[in-house]
Amino acid sequence: MPTETPVAVAPEADAEEGPCPRFDLPAPDVADATTIAALLADRTRAGILAVLRDGPHCVCELAATFGERENNVSNHLAKLREAGLVRASRRGADARWRYYERDEDAIARAAEALDRVLYCGSRLPARRLHGAPRYGVD
C-alpha cells in the first residue's frame, strides 16, 4: 500500500531567529525560457537573430557576416526554424535562394518567456556586456 510523503511545513517564526524557510513554494514553469536561453547561448544563433532584426538575409550573407561555413549557418538556422523564431521563403524570379527572416510574434513570445524569469520588479536601463557594470550594480 503506497504511503504519502509528508510535506515539511516550517515551524512558526521566532522573533529572534527571523523568518522560517517555506517548503511549499510552487515550482515556476521555466521550460520555454530555458529552451530560448539554450538557443541564444550559441553566439552564432544569437548573432543571426540580431542580423535578421534588420530584414531577411540568405545563408551566404549570414555565413560571410560571421566567418562561418554555409553548412554551419544552415544548421543554426534549422534550430532557429524548429523553435519557430525564423522562417524561410524564396523570393523573386530566381527562387534558388532561401531568405530567412525573424518571426516577430515568436520573438515577442520568447522575450516574454525570458522576461518572466529575469524581471526584477523595475526596469533597468540596458547596459553593454563588456566594460559596463552588471545589471543593477553600479
N, C-alpha and C positions, 0 to 999 in steps of 0.2 A: 504494500500500500504506500503510495507516494506521500511524502511529508512536505509540508510547505516550509520554505526557507523563511525564517523570521526576518523581519525588516528592522534594522537598527534605527532606533529613534534616539536623538540626542537628549540627554537629561536637561532639566531646566538650567538656565544660565545662572551662574553665581555672580553677583555684583563685582566681586573682587577678581574673578578669573576672566571676565569678558564674555562675549557671545560664544555659544557652543556650536560645533560643526553641525551642518544639516546633512542628513543622509537620504533625504527624499527629493533631491533636485531632479527634475526631468532632464533627460539627455536631449540636447538640441539636435535637430536634423541638419547636418552639415554635409550631406552626401554631394549635393550639387556644388557647393563651394569647394570641396576637396577635389572634385573632378576638374573644375575650372582651374584651380590653383596648380594642379598637376600639369595641365596643358600649358599654362603660362610659365611654368618653371623652366621650360626649354627656351633659351634665348632666341633661337631662330623662329619658333612659333609665335612668341610674343612680338618679335620684330615684324613678322608677316602681318599680324593683326594691326600693328601700328602703321605699316606702309599702306595697307589696304584701307585705312581710315580716309586717305585722300582719293580713293577711287580704285576701279578694277585694274589688275595687272596680270600678265601671263607668267607662266613658270620661268621662262627665260629671263624676264625682267627681275623677278624676285631672286633668282639664282645669282644674277650679276650683282644685285644690291648687297647680298650677304656673302658673296665669295664662296658660295656652296655649289655643289654639282646639282644639276636639274633633277636627277632622280631623288636626291635627298630632300630637296624642296618639295617635290611631289609627295613624298612620304609624309612630310609635315602637314602639307595641305590636306592629305587624306584624313589625318587625325582630326584636323580642324573641321573638315566636312562631316565626319562621323559625329562630331559633337554638335553639329548644326550651326557653327559660328561663321562659316564661309560657304559660299555656293559658287558653282562654276556655270559659265554659259559660253556659247560660241557666238561670235559677232561678225557682222558684215558679210560681204560676198566670199571672202576667204575664211571659211569656217574651220580651217585646220587648227587654229589656236584656241585654247580654252582660256577664258579670262576669269579670274577669281575676284570675288568681292565679298565684303562682310555682310552678314545678315544682321542688320542693326537691331531688329527686335530681339534676336537671340543674344546679341551683345548686351543689350539693356537687361535682359533677364539674368545673364551671367554676372553683370555688375551688381545687380540687386542681391544675388546669392552671396557674393563676396561681401557686400555691404552689411548683410545680416550678421556675418561673423566679425567683421572688422569695425563696425560702427561703435564709436566710443561715447556717444551722447552729445557731442558737439562737433561741428565741422571744423577741422583743422586745415590750414592752407596747405596746398600741395607743395612738397619740397623735393629738391633734386636728391637723388640717391647718393651721389659721390660729392664729398666735400660739404655736405649740409648735415645739420643735426638730425637725429632720428625723430620720428613722429612724436610730438608732444614734449620733446626735450629741447630746451634752448641752450 
